[in-house]
Amino acid sequence: MKIVIAPNAFKGCISSIEAANIIQEAWLNNRPNDEVINLPLADGGDDFDHVIALYKNGTWNEVATVNALNQPHTSGYYKVNNATAVIGMASVCGLADINEGKRNALEASSRGLGIVMMQAINDGCKEIIIGLGGSASTDFGLGALAELGLLCINDDGTPIQPNGGNLSSIRTFDIQELLNKIEGISFYIAVDVENGLLGKNGAAHVFGPQKGANAETIKILDDNLSHAADLTQIATSIEVHDAIGSGAAGGTAGGFMAFLNATILKGSEFVMDCSGFEDQLSDTKLIITSEGTIDDQSLYGKLPYQVAIKGNELKIPVLALVGNNKLSTNIEHPFYSIFNINQKFRGFDDMLSLGKENLYKTVEEIAKIFSLKHDM
């Protein structure tokens, strides 16, 4: 029997590549005669760069950069075919690198991403592909853009280093140096949300709380993003306030759409295409996917949902393995079944320490039940 393993990461606990290997080992230890196709996947967030590099034979280029709080940090990018850079914002200056108690949405910046992007350009890359999920900042991407040459000028005529809290002090943009540095470069941004920039469904309100923002801070961030978008429209004649996906990564998507003419990609679909996922489904009898936490929002284009939809089209049952199932009780979903690998969710400390063991045990039990059913 042929099965396809196509997991997303258990955020902060198990990478998608690790998850795929654990699931494969547990399954084959119980059903050694099955054909198992190992296809770790990702959306625009955690593991985006690593998974793309796996399928495109990318080579790692280390870069000394900074995290979202401007602290020294070593990260990098993958070079593919000598001319394409693949960068994961989550890897460079993501939320997972900042302890929960130290998250500061007003101080956080995308500057580190810009440092890596600039290095890739200096290394000769003509195409930059960036996964924008898992960000810690809400600065419209201006921290990154400043590293690429954008001048964010205040009332004194002095360029500032942008972060989430100081965008209101910007009075104008000088874009000439930026345009010179990015001439001939194509930019692509992989996202998995369709949120606009502003308001109750925008970057600050939806994603601000996980970045350390309270109600007062969320209002400041939303106002700052609105101000930045207004100035951007003046500087570029491009309006991104309500653009689909512009709220991704704290508005970084909106900033990149305007200043870099970046093309938006649907992260999960892009990765699935790179992996050859659909080509592997011929004669497949079962698909196993995964996600750290699944909730109602997961049913709006997130990777496991995309996997399940494709399985449903071909009448292949799809099992979802999750660390925490927060789906509403009566909500319809496309999965044949959802298995919580942590039978009693006692918090993320338990999930972090026992996640790999629990994942293995869960798959082992599923394989045993599957064998029993098919042997009867």
GIZI-V363483 format. One record per helix or strand of 2 or more residues. SS is the DSSP state (A for helix, B for strand). FROM is the first residue (numbers start at 1). TO is the last residue. If there is no record, write none. Layout:
SS & FROM & TO
SS & FROM & TO
This chain:
B & 2 & 5
A & 16 & 30
B & 35 & 38
A & 48 & 56
B & 59 & 66
B & 72 & 80
B & 84 & 88
A & 89 & 93
A & 95 & 97
A & 100 & 102
A & 111 & 122
B & 127 & 131
A & 142 & 147
B & 151 & 153
A & 167 & 169
B & 172 & 174
A & 176 & 182
B & 186 & 191
A & 203 & 207
A & 209 & 211
A & 215 & 236
A & 252 & 259
B & 263 & 266
A & 267 & 275
A & 278 & 281
B & 284 & 294
A & 296 & 299
A & 303 & 313
B & 317 & 325
B & 337 & 340
A & 348 & 375
